[in-house]
Amino acid sequence: MPDLPRQPPVPPAGPPGRDEFDGTTTVERQTQKTEPPRLYQVLLLNDDFTPMEFVVMVLQEYFRHDLDTATQIMLKIHHDGRGVCGVFSKDVAATKVELVLAAARRAGHPLQCIMEAA
């Protein structure tokens, strides 16, 4: 009888989900749907005491608006009673509100800054 080439032995079948060749377990990855963070508008409210120049300075310093944009937002606040300074994530918006309120207090102005869900 001629010699036949030898076949490698077949490893015994393990439990389901086990790789039969190296003994590792494979897990199927499930994709998770994540929603983008909710955004919040930071608004300045009009009052009869805070100087317009201070509002423009706040818009430039804390919200990085150029002089023309800051002036337009200030005029909107003056005429409409409130104006949007920017839209941010919740933590950033809350921090900006606190920074603006602290700056207004230091300067002795009653300027009000709030945040609302966008």
VMD Tcl script that draws the C-alpha trace (Angstrom):
set ca {
  {0.00 0.00 0.00}
  {1.42 3.42 -0.95}
  {2.12 6.04 1.71}
  {-0.46 8.81 1.65}
  {0.37 12.32 2.87}
  {-0.72 12.83 6.45}
  {-3.54 15.23 7.20}
  {-3.12 17.51 10.26}
  {-5.42 16.52 13.11}
  {-8.70 18.45 13.37}
  {-9.09 20.18 16.76}
  {-12.29 19.37 18.62}
  {-15.13 21.88 18.24}
  {-15.45 24.23 21.24}
  {-18.46 26.16 22.49}
  {-20.14 28.65 20.09}
  {-18.36 31.98 19.70}
  {-14.93 30.48 20.19}
  {-12.33 30.60 17.47}
  {-11.42 27.00 16.75}
  {-7.84 27.78 15.78}
  {-6.30 29.85 18.53}
  {-8.70 29.54 21.46}
  {-9.75 33.21 21.51}
  {-13.29 34.45 21.87}
  {-14.68 36.81 19.26}
  {-17.37 39.33 20.13}
  {-19.48 41.13 17.57}
  {-19.27 44.87 17.88}
  {-22.58 46.72 18.00}
  {-22.62 50.25 16.70}
  {-23.94 52.83 19.13}
  {-25.83 55.83 17.95}
  {-24.64 58.94 19.71}
  {-26.39 62.23 19.37}
  {-24.46 65.49 19.14}
  {-24.50 67.53 22.35}
  {-27.42 69.88 22.84}
  {-26.56 73.49 22.03}
  {-27.38 76.61 24.05}
  {-27.64 80.25 23.05}
  {-25.92 82.82 25.24}
  {-27.98 86.03 25.35}
  {-27.39 89.50 26.70}
  {-30.41 91.38 28.03}
  {-30.92 95.12 27.65}
  {-30.96 97.47 30.62}
  {-31.01 101.26 30.88}
  {-27.70 101.58 32.75}
  {-24.95 99.49 31.10}
  {-23.00 101.61 28.58}
  {-23.10 100.46 24.97}
  {-19.30 100.55 24.85}
  {-19.12 98.01 27.68}
  {-21.51 95.66 25.85}
  {-19.39 95.92 22.68}
  {-16.25 95.21 24.74}
  {-17.90 92.10 26.29}
  {-18.93 90.83 22.85}
  {-15.39 91.29 21.55}
  {-13.54 89.92 24.56}
  {-15.70 86.97 25.61}
  {-17.33 86.00 22.31}
  {-14.54 86.97 19.86}
  {-16.71 89.15 17.61}
  {-15.07 91.84 15.49}
  {-16.01 95.48 16.11}
  {-18.68 95.65 13.38}
  {-20.40 92.41 14.43}
  {-20.23 93.35 18.12}
  {-21.79 96.73 17.34}
  {-24.61 95.11 15.34}
  {-25.36 92.66 18.18}
  {-25.26 95.51 20.73}
  {-27.78 97.49 18.66}
  {-30.05 94.44 18.40}
  {-29.90 94.09 22.20}
  {-30.66 97.80 22.56}
  {-33.65 97.74 20.19}
  {-35.10 94.25 20.79}
  {-34.28 93.85 24.49}
  {-32.03 90.84 23.97}
  {-29.52 89.48 21.52}
  {-27.67 86.23 20.83}
  {-23.94 86.40 21.50}
  {-23.17 82.85 20.39}
  {-24.26 79.21 20.43}
  {-22.26 76.70 22.46}
  {-22.38 73.36 24.25}
  {-23.91 73.49 27.73}
  {-20.64 73.71 29.69}
  {-19.10 76.35 27.43}
  {-22.31 78.43 27.49}
  {-22.51 78.28 31.29}
  {-18.87 79.33 31.61}
  {-19.36 82.29 29.27}
  {-22.45 83.42 31.21}
  {-20.45 83.36 34.48}
  {-17.50 85.22 32.93}
  {-19.75 87.96 31.55}
  {-21.68 88.35 34.82}
  {-18.42 88.56 36.79}
  {-17.02 91.20 34.41}
  {-20.23 93.24 34.67}
  {-20.16 93.08 38.49}
  {-16.49 94.13 38.57}
  {-17.31 97.12 36.35}
  {-20.38 97.99 38.43}
  {-22.91 97.36 35.65}
  {-26.22 95.50 35.99}
  {-25.77 93.69 32.64}
  {-27.62 90.38 32.56}
  {-26.43 87.35 30.61}
  {-28.45 84.14 30.29}
  {-28.41 80.91 28.35}
  {-31.32 79.13 26.63}
  {-31.59 75.88 24.73}
  {-31.10 76.55 21.02}
}
mol new
graphics top color blue
foreach p $ca { graphics top sphere $p radius 0.5 }
foreach p [lrange $ca 0 end-1] q [lrange $ca 1 end] { graphics top cylinder $p $q radius 0.2 }
display resetview
